[in-house]
Amino acid sequence: MQESNSLESIQILKLKIKSGHIFIRGSKFTNYEKKLLNIKNDTFSIELEKKVYLEDGRIFEFSLTKHVSEHFVFETIFVNN
């Protein structure tokens, strides 16, 4: 649903995306996150940061998510058109 709204906004406002960047890094959960997620030990996390830039350099989208390492899978598919 959110992706649909973002695409509609781009089309309505006649914006053009220049690039998207995804950063994947290992990190530890903060004490607050451990308490919130009921994590009892120093479980390793995988952090994903995503930034999408418009042609004029403005950030259009930003997200930061953390995943418990045991449940994280990364897949990349390259398609040659």
C-alpha positions as CSV (number, residue, x, y, z in Angstrom):
1,M,0.0,0.0,0.0
2,Q,2.8,2.5,0.9
3,E,4.7,1.8,-2.3
4,S,1.5,2.5,-4.3
5,N,1.1,5.9,-2.5
6,S,4.8,6.8,-3.2
7,L,4.5,6.0,-6.9
8,E,1.3,8.0,-7.1
9,S,3.0,11.0,-5.4
10,I,5.9,10.8,-7.9
11,Q,3.5,10.7,-10.9
12,I,1.2,13.5,-9.6
13,L,4.1,15.8,-8.6
14,K,6.0,14.9,-11.8
15,L,9.1,14.1,-9.8
16,K,12.0,11.9,-11.1
17,I,14.0,9.5,-9.0
18,K,17.7,9.7,-9.6
19,S,19.1,6.9,-7.4
20,G,18.4,4.6,-4.5
21,H,21.0,3.5,-1.9
22,I,20.8,0.6,0.5
23,F,23.3,0.2,3.3
24,I,23.4,-3.1,5.2
25,R,25.5,-3.2,8.4
26,G,25.8,-5.3,11.5
27,S,25.0,-3.7,14.8
28,K,23.9,-4.3,18.3
29,F,20.4,-3.6,19.7
30,T,20.2,-0.7,22.1
31,N,19.1,-1.3,25.6
32,Y,15.7,0.3,24.8
33,E,15.3,-2.0,21.7
34,K,16.2,-5.1,23.8
35,K,13.6,-4.1,26.4
36,L,11.0,-3.3,23.8
37,L,11.5,-6.5,21.8
38,N,12.1,-8.7,24.8
39,I,15.7,-9.6,23.8
40,K,17.6,-11.0,26.7
41,N,21.2,-11.1,25.5
42,D,23.5,-9.3,23.1
43,T,21.8,-10.6,20.0
44,F,23.5,-9.4,16.8
45,S,21.2,-7.3,14.5
46,I,21.3,-6.5,10.8
47,E,20.5,-2.9,10.1
48,L,19.1,-1.7,6.7
49,E,19.2,1.9,5.8
50,K,17.5,3.0,2.5
51,K,17.7,6.4,0.9
52,V,16.0,7.4,-2.4
53,Y,17.1,10.6,-4.1
54,L,15.3,12.8,-6.6
55,E,17.1,14.3,-9.6
56,D,17.5,17.6,-7.8
57,G,19.3,15.9,-4.9
58,R,16.5,15.9,-2.4
59,I,15.8,12.8,-0.3
60,F,12.4,11.4,-1.4
61,E,12.4,8.3,0.9
62,F,14.3,7.3,4.0
63,S,13.9,4.1,6.1
64,L,16.0,2.5,8.8
65,T,15.1,-1.1,10.0
66,K,16.8,-3.6,12.3
67,H,16.4,-7.3,12.1
68,V,17.4,-10.1,14.4
69,S,20.2,-11.8,12.6
70,E,18.8,-15.3,12.8
71,H,15.7,-14.2,10.8
72,F,17.4,-12.1,8.2
73,V,17.8,-13.1,4.5
74,F,19.2,-10.9,1.8
75,E,18.5,-11.6,-1.9
76,T,19.5,-9.6,-4.9
77,I,18.2,-10.3,-8.4
78,F,19.8,-8.7,-11.5
79,V,17.8,-8.7,-14.7
80,N,19.2,-7.7,-18.0
81,N,16.5,-6.1,-20.2
